[in-house]
Amino acid sequence: MRLDKYLKVSRLIKRRTVAKEACEGKKVSLNGKSAKPGSEVKIGDIIEIAYGERKLKLEIVAINEKALKDEAKDMYRILDT
């Protein structure tokens, strides 16, 4: 699955266009490297997202094409904030 779509489906970022802009703006990294919106993600990958001064580090534990609100939080495990 594409990184921008994963961020949207997992509800880490509300809209796919915003997720794409965050990736292009170097605010998202995948496994320690700056990520492009089309980067493929897989289970076990580490994503870091910079929200202003705050950074969120998480591990992908599931990939679903669609997820309900309650299921979305089960798609990742937070490592650091």
KOLFIRO-453462 format. One record per atom (N, C-alpha, C): residue in three letters; chain; x, y, z. Coordinates in Angstrom, 1 decimal. Layout:
residu | chaine | px | py | pz
ALA | A | X | Y | Z
...
# end
This chain:
residu | chaine | px | py | pz
MET | A | 0.8 | -1.2 | 0.0
MET | A | 0.0 | 0.0 | 0.0
MET | A | 0.9 | 1.2 | 0.0
ARG | A | 0.4 | 2.3 | -0.7
ARG | A | 1.2 | 3.5 | -0.7
ARG | A | 1.2 | 4.2 | 0.7
LEU | A | 2.2 | 4.9 | 1.0
LEU | A | 2.3 | 5.5 | 2.3
LEU | A | 1.2 | 6.5 | 2.5
ASP | A | 0.9 | 7.4 | 1.6
ASP | A | -0.1 | 8.4 | 1.8
ASP | A | -1.5 | 7.8 | 2.0
LYS | A | -1.8 | 6.7 | 1.4
LYS | A | -3.0 | 6.0 | 1.6
LYS | A | -3.0 | 5.3 | 3.0
TYR | A | -1.9 | 4.8 | 3.4
TYR | A | -1.9 | 4.1 | 4.7
TYR | A | -2.1 | 5.2 | 5.8
LEU | A | -1.5 | 6.3 | 5.7
LEU | A | -1.7 | 7.4 | 6.7
LEU | A | -3.1 | 7.8 | 6.8
LYS | A | -3.8 | 7.8 | 5.6
LYS | A | -5.3 | 8.2 | 5.6
LYS | A | -6.1 | 7.1 | 6.2
VAL | A | -5.9 | 5.8 | 5.7
VAL | A | -6.7 | 4.7 | 6.2
VAL | A | -6.6 | 4.5 | 7.7
SER | A | -5.3 | 4.6 | 8.2
SER | A | -5.1 | 4.4 | 9.6
SER | A | -5.5 | 5.6 | 10.5
ARG | A | -5.9 | 6.7 | 9.8
ARG | A | -6.4 | 7.9 | 10.4
ARG | A | -5.3 | 8.6 | 11.2
LEU | A | -4.1 | 8.5 | 10.8
LEU | A | -3.0 | 9.2 | 11.4
LEU | A | -3.0 | 10.7 | 10.8
ILE | A | -3.5 | 10.8 | 9.5
ILE | A | -3.7 | 12.1 | 8.9
ILE | A | -5.1 | 12.0 | 8.3
LYS | A | -5.9 | 13.0 | 8.4
LYS | A | -7.3 | 13.0 | 8.0
LYS | A | -7.5 | 12.8 | 6.5
ARG | A | -6.8 | 13.5 | 5.7
ARG | A | -7.0 | 13.4 | 4.2
ARG | A | -5.8 | 13.0 | 3.5
ARG | A | -6.0 | 12.3 | 2.4
ARG | A | -4.9 | 11.7 | 1.6
ARG | A | -4.1 | 12.9 | 1.0
THR | A | -4.7 | 14.0 | 0.6
THR | A | -4.0 | 15.1 | 0.0
THR | A | -3.1 | 15.7 | 1.1
VAL | A | -3.5 | 15.8 | 2.3
VAL | A | -2.7 | 16.3 | 3.4
VAL | A | -1.5 | 15.4 | 3.7
ALA | A | -1.8 | 14.1 | 3.6
ALA | A | -0.7 | 13.1 | 3.8
ALA | A | 0.3 | 13.2 | 2.7
LYS | A | -0.1 | 13.4 | 1.5
LYS | A | 0.8 | 13.6 | 0.3
LYS | A | 1.6 | 14.9 | 0.5
GLU | A | 1.0 | 16.0 | 1.0
GLU | A | 1.7 | 17.2 | 1.2
GLU | A | 2.8 | 17.0 | 2.3
ALA | A | 2.4 | 16.3 | 3.4
ALA | A | 3.3 | 16.1 | 4.5
ALA | A | 4.5 | 15.3 | 4.0
CYS | A | 4.3 | 14.3 | 3.2
CYS | A | 5.4 | 13.5 | 2.6
CYS | A | 6.3 | 14.4 | 1.8
GLU | A | 5.7 | 15.2 | 0.9
GLU | A | 6.5 | 16.0 | 0.0
GLU | A | 7.2 | 17.1 | 0.8
GLY | A | 6.7 | 17.5 | 1.9
GLY | A | 7.3 | 18.5 | 2.8
GLY | A | 8.3 | 18.0 | 3.7
LYS | A | 8.7 | 16.8 | 3.5
LYS | A | 9.8 | 16.1 | 4.4
LYS | A | 9.4 | 16.0 | 5.8
LYS | A | 8.1 | 15.9 | 6.1
LYS | A | 7.6 | 15.8 | 7.5
LYS | A | 7.4 | 14.3 | 7.9
VAL | A | 7.5 | 13.4 | 6.9
VAL | A | 7.3 | 12.0 | 7.1
VAL | A | 8.5 | 11.2 | 6.7
SER | A | 9.0 | 10.3 | 7.6
SER | A | 10.1 | 9.4 | 7.2
SER | A | 9.7 | 8.0 | 7.3
LEU | A | 10.2 | 7.1 | 6.5
LEU | A | 9.9 | 5.7 | 6.5
LEU | A | 11.2 | 5.0 | 6.7
ASN | A | 11.3 | 4.2 | 7.8
ASN | A | 12.6 | 3.5 | 8.1
ASN | A | 13.8 | 4.4 | 8.1
GLY | A | 13.7 | 5.6 | 8.7
GLY | A | 14.8 | 6.5 | 8.8
GLY | A | 15.1 | 7.3 | 7.6
LYS | A | 14.4 | 7.2 | 6.5
LYS | A | 14.7 | 7.9 | 5.3
LYS | A | 13.5 | 8.8 | 4.9
SER | A | 13.7 | 9.9 | 4.4
SER | A | 12.6 | 10.8 | 3.9
SER | A | 11.8 | 10.0 | 2.9
ALA | A | 10.5 | 10.0 | 3.1
ALA | A | 9.6 | 9.2 | 2.3
ALA | A | 8.8 | 10.0 | 1.3
LYS | A | 8.5 | 9.4 | 0.2
LYS | A | 7.7 | 9.9 | -0.9
LYS | A | 6.3 | 9.4 | -0.7
PRO | A | 5.3 | 10.1 | -1.2
PRO | A | 3.9 | 9.6 | -1.0
PRO | A | 3.6 | 8.2 | -1.6
GLY | A | 4.3 | 7.9 | -2.6
GLY | A | 4.1 | 6.6 | -3.3
GLY | A | 4.9 | 5.5 | -2.8
SER | A | 5.7 | 5.7 | -1.7
SER | A | 6.5 | 4.7 | -1.1
SER | A | 5.7 | 3.5 | -0.6
GLU | A | 6.1 | 2.3 | -0.9
GLU | A | 5.3 | 1.2 | -0.5
GLU | A | 5.6 | 0.9 | 1.0
VAL | A | 4.6 | 0.6 | 1.8
VAL | A | 4.8 | 0.3 | 3.2
VAL | A | 4.4 | -1.2 | 3.4
LYS | A | 5.1 | -1.8 | 4.4
LYS | A | 4.8 | -3.2 | 4.7
LYS | A | 4.8 | -3.4 | 6.2
ILE | A | 4.3 | -4.5 | 6.7
ILE | A | 4.3 | -4.7 | 8.2
ILE | A | 5.7 | -4.7 | 8.7
GLY | A | 5.9 | -4.0 | 9.8
GLY | A | 7.2 | -3.9 | 10.4
GLY | A | 8.0 | -2.6 | 10.1
ASP | A | 7.5 | -1.9 | 9.1
ASP | A | 8.1 | -0.6 | 8.8
ASP | A | 7.9 | 0.4 | 9.9
ILE | A | 8.9 | 1.3 | 10.1
ILE | A | 8.8 | 2.4 | 11.1
ILE | A | 8.5 | 3.7 | 10.4
ILE | A | 7.5 | 4.4 | 10.8
ILE | A | 7.1 | 5.7 | 10.3
ILE | A | 7.3 | 6.7 | 11.4
GLU | A | 7.9 | 7.9 | 11.0
GLU | A | 8.1 | 9.0 | 11.9
GLU | A | 7.4 | 10.2 | 11.2
ILE | A | 6.5 | 10.8 | 12.0
ILE | A | 5.7 | 12.0 | 11.5
ILE | A | 6.0 | 13.2 | 12.4
ALA | A | 6.4 | 14.3 | 11.8
ALA | A | 6.7 | 15.5 | 12.5
ALA | A | 5.4 | 16.4 | 12.5
TYR | A | 4.8 | 16.7 | 13.6
TYR | A | 3.7 | 17.6 | 13.7
TYR | A | 4.2 | 18.9 | 14.4
GLY | A | 4.8 | 19.8 | 13.7
GLY | A | 5.3 | 21.0 | 14.3
GLY | A | 6.5 | 20.6 | 15.2
GLU | A | 6.4 | 20.9 | 16.5
GLU | A | 7.5 | 20.6 | 17.4
GLU | A | 7.4 | 19.1 | 17.9
ARG | A | 6.3 | 18.5 | 17.7
ARG | A | 6.1 | 17.1 | 18.2
ARG | A | 6.4 | 16.1 | 17.1
LYS | A | 7.0 | 15.0 | 17.5
LYS | A | 7.3 | 13.9 | 16.6
LYS | A | 6.6 | 12.6 | 17.1
LEU | A | 6.1 | 11.9 | 16.1
LEU | A | 5.4 | 10.6 | 16.5
LEU | A | 6.1 | 9.5 | 15.7
LYS | A | 6.5 | 8.5 | 16.5
LYS | A | 7.2 | 7.3 | 15.9
LYS | A | 6.3 | 6.1 | 16.1
LEU | A | 6.1 | 5.3 | 15.0
LEU | A | 5.2 | 4.2 | 15.1
LEU | A | 5.6 | 3.1 | 14.2
GLU | A | 5.2 | 1.9 | 14.5
GLU | A | 5.5 | 0.7 | 13.7
GLU | A | 4.2 | 0.2 | 13.1
ILE | A | 4.3 | -0.2 | 11.9
ILE | A | 3.1 | -0.8 | 11.2
ILE | A | 2.9 | -2.2 | 11.6
VAL | A | 1.7 | -2.5 | 12.1
VAL | A | 1.4 | -3.9 | 12.5
VAL | A | 0.3 | -4.6 | 11.7
ALA | A | -0.4 | -3.8 | 10.9
ALA | A | -1.4 | -4.3 | 10.0
ALA | A | -1.6 | -3.3 | 8.8
ILE | A | -2.0 | -3.9 | 7.7
ILE | A | -2.3 | -3.1 | 6.5
ILE | A | -3.7 | -3.5 | 6.0
ASN | A | -4.7 | -2.6 | 6.1
ASN | A | -6.0 | -2.9 | 5.6
ASN | A | -6.4 | -1.9 | 4.6
GLU | A | -7.1 | -2.3 | 3.5
GLU | A | -7.5 | -1.4 | 2.5
GLU | A | -8.6 | -0.4 | 3.0
LYS | A | -9.4 | -0.8 | 3.9
LYS | A | -10.4 | 0.0 | 4.6
LYS | A | -10.4 | -0.3 | 6.1
ALA | A | -10.7 | 0.7 | 6.9
ALA | A | -10.7 | 0.4 | 8.3
ALA | A | -11.8 | 1.3 | 9.0
LEU | A | -12.6 | 0.7 | 9.9
LEU | A | -13.5 | 1.5 | 10.6
LEU | A | -12.7 | 2.3 | 11.7
LYS | A | -13.3 | 3.3 | 12.3
LYS | A | -12.6 | 4.1 | 13.2
LYS | A | -12.0 | 3.3 | 14.4
ASP | A | -12.7 | 2.3 | 14.9
ASP | A | -12.2 | 1.5 | 16.0
ASP | A | -11.0 | 0.6 | 15.5
GLU | A | -11.1 | 0.2 | 14.2
GLU | A | -10.0 | -0.7 | 13.7
GLU | A | -8.8 | 0.0 | 13.3
ALA | A | -8.9 | 1.3 | 13.0
ALA | A | -7.7 | 2.1 | 12.5
ALA | A | -6.6 | 2.1 | 13.5
LYS | A | -6.9 | 2.2 | 14.8
LYS | A | -5.8 | 2.3 | 15.8
LYS | A | -5.1 | 1.0 | 16.0
ASP | A | -5.6 | -0.1 | 15.5
ASP | A | -5.0 | -1.4 | 15.6
ASP | A | -4.0 | -1.6 | 14.4
MET | A | -3.9 | -0.7 | 13.5
MET | A | -3.0 | -0.8 | 12.3
MET | A | -1.6 | -0.4 | 12.7
TYR | A | -1.3 | 0.2 | 13.8
TYR | A | 0.0 | 0.7 | 14.2
TYR | A | 0.2 | 0.6 | 15.7
ARG | A | 1.5 | 0.6 | 16.1
ARG | A | 1.9 | 0.6 | 17.5
ARG | A | 2.8 | 1.8 | 17.7
ILE | A | 2.4 | 2.6 | 18.6
ILE | A | 3.2 | 3.8 | 18.9
ILE | A | 4.5 | 3.5 | 19.7
LEU | A | 5.6 | 3.9 | 19.2
LEU | A | 6.9 | 3.7 | 19.8
LEU | A | 7.4 | 4.8 | 20.6
ASP | A | 7.3 | 6.0 | 20.1
ASP | A | 7.8 | 7.3 | 20.8
ASP | A | 6.8 | 8.4 | 20.4
THR | A | 6.8 | 9.4 | 21.3
THR | A | 6.0 | 10.6 | 20.9
THR | A | 6.9 | 11.8 | 21.0
# end
